Amino acid sequence: MKEKYDEAAQRHWRDAEWLRGEKRTENADQLYGLAAECAVKAVLSKLPGCSSGGELASGYKKHIDELWDRIPLQSVTKLAPTLQLLVQAGNPFQDWRVGQRYAGDGCVSCSSVTSHRQATKRLLGACGLSGSRGT
């Protein structure tokens, strides 16, 4: 399977927005995290030090809560300078876990999903996927 991080980021964003509108907070939050992860991986996959043979290196195949601290700031400077600034500002996904998909309803607060949505929206723009953000 060919990895298409840019397409996956856009799809996850659109689905998260729909779920948020339907008050499906936990699933929307999961998809905001996955959209953010895919947006970052779309940039990393274009960097020689992060990919090999067109595939992302295994050290970067992490979820956004762990991937954030592995983003090589010096490498992304030319390709995505705004991404570098966002990373330097701190990890907005430190409270996001892919394992939350197994939790019951109510495990994600409205403030958390709002924060993750805003961070994902910024990341999409920083990674050159701004056409997918909408409002």
N, C-alpha and C positions, 0 to 999 in steps of 0.2 A: 504494500500500500504506500503510495506516495503521500508524504506529509504536506498538507496545504494549510499551514498555520493561519495565513491571512484569511482564507475562506472560513475556516473553523471559528476564528475570532468573531467575524461578522455574523455568522450563524448563531453562535452562542449569545452574542449581544442582542440580536433581534428576538430570540426566544426568551431571554431574560426579561426584556422589556415587556413582552406579551404576558409572561407569567406574573410580573409585578403588577400589571394592570388588572389581572384576575385575582389579585391578593394571594398569590401562591408564593409567599415570601421566602420560604426555605429553598425551594427549587430555583427561584429567581436568583437568590444569593449564590447558589452553587454555580449557576451559569455565568454570573458576573465574574466569579473567580476564574472559571475556565476561559472566558473570553479574554480576560486580562493576561492569563498565562499564554494563550495562543498568540496574542498581540506581541508580547515580548519575544516569544519563540520565533515569530515571523522575522523579527530584526536579527536575532541571534543566528538564525539559519543562513543569513547572508554574510556572516563574518567568517573569514577563513579559520580563525582560532577556535571557533565554536561549532563548526560543522566539518564534515568530511564526506566526500563523495555525494554531496547533495543531501546528506542526512545530519540532523542535529546530533552532536556528540552526547554520549550517555550522561556525562556530568551535568548537562542542562535539561535532562528529561525528568524534571521535578515539577511539582505543583507550585502555584504562585507563591504560597506562603514560604516555601523553601527556596524557590528559584530567585526570588527578589535579591537575596544577599549574594547570589552567585553571578549577577549581571556584571560583566567586565566593563567598568565605567570608561576606561581609556579607549576600549575598542568601539563602543557605541557612539563616541563623541561626534565623529564625522557623519555617520549614517543617521543618527537620531539624537541630536543634541538635547532636545527637550526631555527625552527619556532619561538621559544622564541626570538632569536637574530633578526629575521626579524621584529617581532612585536615591539621590543624595538627601532628599527631604524626609526619607524614612519609609518604612514598609507599612502601607495601609491595609495589607492583607495578613498581618501577623496574627489576627484572631480568626482567620478563615481556615477551615480544614475540609479537605475533600471527604473525610470520614463523616462529616455532618450529614451526609446524604442518608445515613442510617438512623439518624436521630428522629425523635418525634416532633410533632407540630409545636411551634412556639420556641424552638431552640435558637432562632435567630431574631435578634431585636430589630425593630424598624430603623433605629439609628445605625446599626451595623450594615444592613442592606443598603441604606442610603449612602453611607460612607463608601462601601464597595462599588456601588453604582457610579458615584462621582469619580472615584479613582480609576475605574475601568474606562469611563468616558474620556478622561484625560490621557490614559495610556493609548487608547485607540488613535487619538490625534497625534500623540508623540511618536507613534510607530507608523504613521502615514496611512492609517486606516480611517481617517476622519469622515469619509463618505458614509460610513456605516453607523455613525453615532446617533444620528437623528437629534431629537431634543432631549 
